[in-house]
C-alpha cells in the first residue's frame, strides 16, 4: 500500500480528495491542514515526512483571497511560494513525488488562443506572481513534480462562485455578472478524481510518471455571465442575469480577461477524459 499526504486538506480540492479517497483502497491517506502541519516550518515538514514516509504529496494549500493578496503580500508569499519551496525540498529529501496545484493567473490573459504549458507567463496580480514563484521553487527543488494549473474552481466546500450565485439568486430579482472575462469553470471533484487517477495509474505501472507543468480545467469555454446563467438554469433559480463589463465592477486586481488553457498534455500523458463544464455543473447539482 502506498502513502499519500494531502496538505491544505480543508480547502475545496483537499475536501473533494478526502471525499473520494475511499474509492482508492490501495492508498493510505494522511490529510493535514494548518492545525496538523505547519507547512511554513521546514523542521515540522521534515519530521512529518520522515515519520509518515509518503510516496506522493498533494499540495492543495494556498492563499486564494485574490483581492486581499494585493495588500497582504507577505502572507500570500509565505503560503503560495515559501511553503511550496519547503514542501518541494523536504519531499525530495525522502524521494517523495509532489503534485502541486497552481493557477491560470500566472498568465496575463491577453493571449489569442488557449494557453499551453510552455507559453510565456506574465502574472498581473500579487496572487498570480506568488503562485508563479511557488511553481518555480517547486520545479527547482523537486525533480519529481507535477504542477497542475487549474481555473475557476468550485465545489460543495468552501466559498466559490457557484455558492455565491446561488445565494444572490435566492436573495435578488437580478444580478450583474461580468461577461468580458473568458475561461473554463472547474468542478473540484473532477480535478480530485484526475489527481488520484494519475497516482493510481502511476503506482500500478499503467502510466509512467512524467514530471512537468500540466493544465486541467473542465472542457469548454464560458464567461462568468454564461456560467451564472447556467447555474440559475440548472438550479431552477428565477433570477435575471445582466451582462456587465470588467470596468463596471471595480476591483483592486487585474484578472486575466482570457484564461482558457489547453489540456492536451495531461490527457495524452495520463489518459484522462475530462467532462464538459456544463455537464459537470449538472452533476454537481444532482449530487
KADA-V314630 format. One record per residue. N is the residue number from 1. PHI is phi as a letter, one per 20 degrees, with the letter a starting at -180 (999 if undefined). PSI is psi in degrees with one decimal (* if undefined). D_FIRST is the distance of its C-alpha to the first C-alpha in whole Angstrom. Layout:
((N/PHI/PSI/D_FIRST) (N/PHI/PSI/D_FIRST))
This chain:
((1/999/132.0/0) (2/e/156.7/4) (3/d/139.4/7) (4/c/126.2/10) (5/d/129.8/13) (6/d/118.5/16) (7/e/153.2/20) (8/m/37.9/23) (9/f/-12.9/21) (10/e/-1.8/24) (11/e/-173.7/26) (12/g/-54.5/26) (13/f/-44.5/23) (14/g/-40.2/21) (15/f/-37.5/22) (16/f/-36.7/21) (17/f/-44.1/18) (18/g/-40.9/17) (19/f/-37.2/19) (20/d/4.6/17) (21/g/-30.8/14) (22/f/-18.8/13) (23/f/-15.0/14) (24/d/77.5/10) (25/f/-16.4/8) (26/e/-2.8/5) (27/d/133.6/6) (28/e/120.8/7) (29/d/147.5/10) (30/c/122.9/13) (31/d/120.3/16) (32/c/146.7/19) (33/c/-164.6/23) (34/g/-31.2/26) (35/f/-30.7/26) (36/e/-31.1/23) (37/b/120.8/23) (38/e/101.0/26) (39/f/-4.0/25) (40/e/-0.5/28) (41/d/107.4/28) (42/f/-32.7/27) (43/f/-42.4/26) (44/f/-39.2/24) (45/f/-46.3/22) (46/g/-44.6/22) (47/f/-44.9/21) (48/f/-46.3/18) (49/f/-41.3/17) (50/f/-35.5/17) (51/f/-47.1/16) (52/e/-33.4/13) (53/l/60.2/12) (54/f/152.6/10) (55/e/-27.4/10) (56/c/143.1/12) (57/d/122.3/15) (58/d/112.6/17) (59/e/102.6/20) (60/e/-2.0/22) (61/f/138.8/25) (62/a/156.6/28) (63/e/109.2/32) (64/d/5.8/33) (65/f/87.1/37) (66/g/-45.5/38) (67/f/-44.9/42) (68/f/-30.7/41) (69/g/-27.1/40) (70/f/-28.3/43) (71/d/-26.8/44) (72/e/57.6/41) (73/f/-38.7/40) (74/f/-42.5/39) (75/f/-41.5/36) (76/f/-42.0/35) (77/f/-41.5/35) (78/f/-46.4/33) (79/e/-38.8/30) (80/e/-17.3/31) (81/c/-66.9/31) (82/g/-49.3/31) (83/f/-35.6/28) (84/f/-41.3/26) (85/f/-40.8/27) (86/f/-47.7/26) (87/f/-41.3/22) (88/f/-47.0/23) (89/f/-46.3/24) (90/f/-33.6/22) (91/f/-35.8/19) (92/f/-33.0/20) (93/g/-31.2/21) (94/d/20.1/17) (95/l/40.5/16) (96/e/130.3/15) (97/f/143.9/16) (98/d/136.4/18) (99/d/111.3/19) (100/d/135.1/22) (101/e/125.6/24) (102/c/-158.8/28) (103/b/157.4/31) (104/f/-15.0/34) (105/f/-5.4/36) (106/f/-12.2/36) (107/e/156.8/38) (108/f/-26.0/42) (109/n/15.0/42) (110/d/13.8/45) (111/f/159.3/44) (112/e/-6.3/45) (113/b/167.6/42) (114/g/134.1/39) (115/f/134.3/37) (116/e/163.4/35) (117/f/-31.5/32) (118/e/10.8/35) (119/f/156.6/38) (120/f/131.3/40) (121/e/144.2/38) (122/a/70.1/41) (123/f/143.5/40) (124/d/1.4/43) (125/c/163.7/42) (126/f/-43.3/40) (127/g/-50.8/37) (128/f/-39.8/37) (129/f/-41.4/38) (130/f/-34.6/35) (131/f/-37.2/32) (132/f/-39.3/33) (133/f/-39.8/34) (134/f/-42.6/30) (135/g/-46.8/29) (136/f/-46.0/31) (137/f/-40.4/29) (138/f/-42.8/26) (139/f/-38.0/27) (140/f/-32.8/29) (141/d/-14.1/26) (142/b/107.9/23) (143/f/-22.4/23) (144/e/71.6/20) (145/c/145.2/21) (146/d/127.3/21) (147/d/118.0/24) (148/d/112.0/25) (149/e/133.6/28) (150/c/177.9/29) (151/b/150.5/32) (152/l/50.2/34) (153/f/137.4/30) (154/b/158.8/31) (155/a/-178.2/29) (156/f/-9.6/29) (157/d/150.0/29) (158/m/-169.4/31) (159/e/136.0/34) (160/a/174.0/35) (161/g/-42.4/37) (162/f/-47.3/37) (163/f/-40.0/37) (164/f/-43.2/40) (165/f/-39.7/42) (166/f/-44.3/41) (167/f/-48.8/43) (168/f/-38.9/46) (169/f/-30.4/46) (170/e/-14.1/47) (171/e/-27.9/49) (172/c/154.8/51) (173/f/-25.0/53) (174/b/153.6/52) (175/c/146.1/50) (176/e/128.5/50) (177/c/138.5/47) (178/f/128.9/47) (179/d/-2.9/48) (180/d/19.4/48) (181/d/123.5/44) (182/d/134.3/42) (183/a/-155.8/38) (184/c/115.9/35) (185/f/150.9/34) (186/c/120.0/30) (187/f/118.7/28) (188/g/-26.7/25) (189/f/-36.7/24) (190/f/-42.0/24) (191/f/-40.3/23) (192/g/-46.2/20) (193/f/-39.7/19) (194/f/-44.3/20) (195/f/-46.7/17) (196/f/-30.0/14) (197/f/-41.3/15) (198/f/-49.4/16) (199/g/-44.6/12) (200/f/-44.8/11) (201/f/-33.0/14) (202/f/-45.1/13) (203/f/-38.1/10) (204/f/-4.6/11) (205/m/11.2/14) (206/f/-34.0/16) (207/c/144.1/18) (208/f/151.9/18) (209/e/112.8/18) (210/d/100.2/21) (211/f/155.0/22) (212/q/-172.2/25) (213/e/138.0/27) (214/c/156.2/26) (215/d/138.2/28) (216/b/120.1/27) (217/b/170.6/29) (218/f/156.8/30) (219/f/161.0/33) (220/n/171.2/37) (221/c/143.3/39) (222/b/158.3/41) (223/e/167.2/43) (224/f/-34.1/42) (225/f/-47.2/45) (226/g/-43.0/44) (227/f/-47.1/41) (228/f/-43.4/43) (229/f/-42.1/45) (230/f/-40.4/42) (231/g/-48.9/40) (232/f/-40.8/44) (233/f/-48.6/44) (234/f/-36.2/41) (235/e/-8.7/41) (236/m/34.5/44) (237/e/127.2/46) (238/e/87.5/50) (239/b/131.0/50) (240/f/132.0/52) (241/d/121.3/50) (242/d/128.8/52) (243/f/133.1/51) (244/c/168.1/52) (245/e/166.4/51) (246/g/-36.8/49) (247/f/-27.1/53) (248/f/-13.2/53) (249/c/84.4/50) (250/g/136.1/51) (251/b/146.5/48) (252/f/-9.6/47) (253/d/137.6/45) (254/e/105.9/45) (255/e/151.0/42) (256/f/122.4/42) (257/f/-25.6/44) (258/b/112.7/42) (259/c/33.8/38) (260/f/135.9/37) (261/d/140.6/34) (262/f/128.5/34) (263/d/14.4/30) (264/g/-39.1/31) (265/f/-47.2/28) (266/f/-32.9/25) (267/f/-40.6/26) (268/f/-49.1/27) (269/f/-31.4/24) (270/c/8.0/21) (271/m/33.6/23) (272/e/144.2/23) (273/d/126.3/26) (274/d/125.7/27) (275/f/155.4/30) (276/f/146.5/33) (277/g/-36.4/34) (278/f/-41.7/36) (279/f/-39.8/34) (280/f/-34.7/31) (281/f/-40.5/34) (282/g/-46.7/35) (283/f/-36.9/31) (284/g/-45.8/31) (285/f/-32.1/34) (286/f/-35.6/33) (287/f/*/30))
